[in-house]
Amino acid sequence: MAQITSGFRAIFSHPAIYNLAQRMVGAEKARRTLIDEFFPAMQGLRMLDIGCGTAEILKHLPQDMEYYGFDASDDYIAKATAQFGHRGTFRAELVRQAALDDLPPFDVVLAFGLLHHLDDAEANTLFELAYSALKPGGIVITIDPAYAEEQSSLARWIISKDRGQNIRTPDAYQKLVQAPFEEITSTTSHDMLHMPYSHTILSCKKAET
């Protein structure tokens, strides 16, 4: 996993500071937009959140959703469990096939802000794992900062300061999808936060049968 966690970026490893920074830049708006515009009808579905962080997205999900969150950070998972332990199952570990073999199939797999922390091989593996974790007809959704031709110079500069060291263009993100999804759509948005910023959202659907 390629990321910088030293210098000023080190403070974001602390869950409370990470959550505060996310709220200040408008992450709650981004989460609402993502769910409203890209998620299927969510009632009663089962969701796998890969790289769930502190699981703040649960604030916007239905109470009856069956939620599983994985993250490599012990501190993030401790915070998620303390706040949302009644809403989901959390594991402080990377998602691997062995872990998925013990879980039921999912309607939705989410990777929120994860791909830009992964090199190409790791990202390919993530999509393969997500594909295997999905039910027929299920979808995997990813959202990450992107370098896009139409973005402002300020947005590009802000994005360049991210901890993740594999920020890509929209086309480069789409090329990471090697698993045999039936349908892949890519959307780039420039207004999901309260500041100049560009995101690419991938939605990849598994065939119904």
HELIX and SHEET records of a PDB file:
HELIX    1   1 GLY A    7  SER A   13  5                                   7    
HELIX    2   2 PRO A   15  VAL A   25  1                                  11    
HELIX    3   3 ALA A   27  PHE A   38  1                                  12    
HELIX    4   4 GLU A   56  HIS A   60  5                                   5    
HELIX    5   5 ASP A   74  PHE A   84  1                                  11    
HELIX    6   6 GLN A   97  ASP A  101  1                                   5    
HELIX    7   7 LEU A  115  HIS A  117  5                                   3    
HELIX    8   8 ASP A  120  ALA A  133  1                                  14    
HELIX    9   9 SER A  153  SER A  160  1                                   8    
HELIX   10  10 PRO A  170  LYS A  175  1                                   6    
SHEET    1   A 7 GLY A  88  ARG A  91  0                                        
SHEET    2   A 7 GLU A  66  PHE A  70  1                                        
SHEET    3   A 7 ARG A  46  ILE A  50  1                                        
SHEET    4   A 7 PHE A 106  PHE A 112  1                                        
SHEET    5   A 7 LEU A 134  PRO A 145  1                                        
SHEET    6   A 7 HIS A 199  LYS A 205 -1                                        
SHEET    7   A 7 GLU A 183  SER A 189 -1                                        
END                                                                             
